[in-house]
Amino acid sequence: MSSKVTINARKFDNSVHRSWSAELIEKVGSLLLFRGVFDSEVVHPELGVIGGGTVSYEYYWLDQWYNVFRFHQPDGSLRNYYCNVNLPPRYDDGVLDYVDLDLDVLVWRDFRVELLDREDFENNAGLYGYSNEIRAGAENALVRLTELIERREFPFDFKDSI
């Protein structure tokens, strides 16, 4: 089933914030699973240096307000998880688009959890005029992600030696 797709992370005004290519490797119900490989080193403010060859398994549900990235070192070991709170994505004609609502959850290998970018969410909520429905959807997504992480439920059930 594998096929190359373009993934666009958009801001609330629909402008593209980031764009990359990945391979669709599975579709089960509303879940789309992609695999991407970093072709060069990336320096991220919270994640540090992500080396070239790092593999990203990306989980998107067409009916959920979040997505989950599972990063693996080039040797295959788990690096971390990174979760985005977003509006439910759209997938059409080889392109997956989602509106990133700026709230992020970082999960380290030892399952330490960090909530990131709350200030960005609040600033953009004011800038773009997020409705009460958008705010509630984002907060509910954080609660759901926290539950999945704490219980080590899919996709946080990857077994890796620490």
RANOR-V657780 format. One record per residue. N is the residue number from 0. RES is the residue in one small letter. D_LAST is the distance of its C-alpha to the last C-alpha in Angstrom with 2 decimals. Layout:
N|RES|D_LAST ; N|RES|D_LAST
//
This chain:
0|m|32.02 ; 1|s|30.34 ; 2|s|32.40 ; 3|k|32.08 ; 4|v|32.51 ; 5|t|32.86 ; 6|i|30.87 ; 7|n|32.61 ; 8|a|31.26 ; 9|r|34.47 ; 10|k|35.73 ; 11|f|37.89 ; 12|d|41.02 ; 13|n|39.68 ; 14|s|39.30 ; 15|v|36.42 ; 16|h|33.76 ; 17|r|31.39 ; 18|s|31.78 ; 19|w|29.74 ; 20|s|29.79 ; 21|a|27.40 ; 22|e|27.81 ; 23|l|28.45 ; 24|i|26.65 ; 25|e|27.32 ; 26|k|29.63 ; 27|v|29.55 ; 28|g|31.97 ; 29|s|31.41 ; 30|l|27.92 ; 31|l|27.73 ; 32|l|24.58 ; 33|f|24.66 ; 34|r|22.74 ; 35|g|23.26 ; 36|v|22.39 ; 37|f|22.85 ; 38|d|25.69 ; 39|s|25.52 ; 40|e|23.57 ; 41|v|23.72 ; 42|v|23.56 ; 43|h|22.75 ; 44|p|23.69 ; 45|e|20.60 ; 46|l|17.95 ; 47|g|19.16 ; 48|v|19.61 ; 49|i|18.65 ; 50|g|19.36 ; 51|g|21.79 ; 52|g|20.37 ; 53|t|17.69 ; 54|v|17.98 ; 55|s|18.70 ; 56|y|19.07 ; 57|e|21.63 ; 58|y|22.74 ; 59|y|26.27 ; 60|w|28.37 ; 61|l|32.09 ; 62|d|32.74 ; 63|q|29.97 ; 64|w|29.84 ; 65|y|26.32 ; 66|n|24.13 ; 67|v|20.40 ; 68|f|18.77 ; 69|r|15.35 ; 70|f|14.60 ; 71|h|12.93 ; 72|q|13.09 ; 73|p|15.92 ; 74|d|13.79 ; 75|g|12.62 ; 76|s|8.95 ; 77|l|8.72 ; 78|r|10.22 ; 79|n|11.58 ; 80|y|14.40 ; 81|y|17.91 ; 82|c|20.69 ; 83|n|24.39 ; 84|v|27.16 ; 85|n|30.09 ; 86|l|33.24 ; 87|p|32.87 ; 88|p|32.85 ; 89|r|35.62 ; 90|y|35.27 ; 91|d|38.41 ; 92|d|39.51 ; 93|g|36.26 ; 94|v|35.43 ; 95|l|33.00 ; 96|d|34.03 ; 97|y|32.54 ; 98|v|33.66 ; 99|d|30.87 ; 100|l|31.63 ; 101|d|29.46 ; 102|l|27.26 ; 103|d|23.60 ; 104|v|20.35 ; 105|l|17.22 ; 106|v|13.87 ; 107|w|10.85 ; 108|r|7.21 ; 109|d|7.38 ; 110|f|10.65 ; 111|r|12.97 ; 112|v|16.06 ; 113|e|18.88 ; 114|l|22.27 ; 115|l|23.90 ; 116|d|27.51 ; 117|r|29.42 ; 118|e|32.24 ; 119|d|32.42 ; 120|f|32.71 ; 121|e|35.51 ; 122|n|37.29 ; 123|n|37.25 ; 124|a|38.28 ; 125|g|41.36 ; 126|l|41.94 ; 127|y|41.78 ; 128|g|43.11 ; 129|y|40.35 ; 130|s|42.05 ; 131|n|41.14 ; 132|e|39.79 ; 133|i|37.41 ; 134|r|36.23 ; 135|a|35.77 ; 136|g|33.94 ; 137|a|31.45 ; 138|e|30.91 ; 139|n|30.58 ; 140|a|27.93 ; 141|l|25.88 ; 142|v|26.33 ; 143|r|25.34 ; 144|l|22.17 ; 145|t|21.21 ; 146|e|21.92 ; 147|l|19.87 ; 148|i|16.78 ; 149|e|17.34 ; 150|r|17.92 ; 151|r|15.07 ; 152|e|18.06 ; 153|f|18.62 ; 154|p|17.52 ; 155|f|14.54 ; 156|d|13.70 ; 157|f|11.69 ; 158|k|9.37 ; 159|d|6.32 ; 160|s|3.79 ; 161|i|0.00
//
